[in-house]
Amino acid sequence: MLIDDLGYFKRAANYRNTTSGIDHPNRSKRTSEDWYAYPIQDFEYQYNSWGFRGPEYTQYIGKPVNICLGDSFTVNVGGPIEHSWCSQLALHFDIPTLNLGMDGAGNDAIRLIYDRACDLFDVQNTFVMYSHLHRRLVDNEFTQQVNTDSENCKYFLEHKIPNVFECALPFWTHSDTEIEFLKQQGLTFFGSKKDSRVFQNRDGHHMDKLTNSWYADYYYNQWKQHNES
């Protein structure tokens, strides 16, 4: 398994529920009334024994797969797994596309899972949605640390994964300074700071189906251009 030594594994493995994380009427960034009024309600969270929101991955060990890496935006907290960018991207491929997103993960944890996945699977393509710059993996737990912008940017570059198809989280998750830095890295954003609520899931923070589709289409076009060149 990829994450059985992380604290996250104990909380996520085999999790089954109608809510998860901030996608709960008492924890959502929406009001409780708005949460219940959200038009998409008929879904459940089903995490596999590895701690990921997907089917059992043991069957794919040693076999060709694509992998999708990220945090709760990749997990698609607040919406059905079918609406995630990973699930929508998977429709374009004939081989399994595994969702390795982890709620609360930072870019150091994402890099760790990438390295482990490459040892375990025959990884054909990697698609990464980088996480918040202030997150850290400390003593096998996902934490958040207050650091300067320059420290966070340096830390990000130390854990950035080379030669992958990549994007940044949507606009509303970043400060203006972070946006400028990530643009310098050539990373694409979707959504809008001004109208973020329009593009958000039931929990009031993560991406709805349409915004996920913009990311899925962008990743697929990146892949096509790479393979046509």
Number of C-alpha atoms within 10 A of each C-alpha: 14 18 20 13 11 16 13 18 21 15 10 20 18 17 17 14 11 13 16 18 13 18 22 18 17 11 15 18 17 22 14 14 9 15 23 14 11 13 10 14 14 8 14 15 21 21 19 17 20 21 24 25 26 20 14 14 16 12 8 14 14 14 14 15 22 21 24 26 27 30 24 17 26 28 29 27 27 31 25 20 22 13 19 26 29 31 23 20 21 21 12 12 11 9 13 15 25 22 25 25 26 26 19 21 24 24 28 23 26 25 19 15 19 21 13 13 19 15 13 16 18 16 17 13 15 21 24 26 25 26 25 20 23 19 22 21 18 12 9 14 16 19 14 16 10 9 12 10 15 12 12 19 16 13 17 21 12 12 15 17 20 7 9 13 20 22 22 23 25 23 18 20 18 16 11 11 11 18 20 11 15 21 13 9 12 11 16 17 18 18 23 14 13 9 10 17 19 13 21 21 24 27 27 24 21 28 31 27 20 15 20 27 19 16 26 22 15 19 22 19 13 15 16 11 10 10 8 6 5
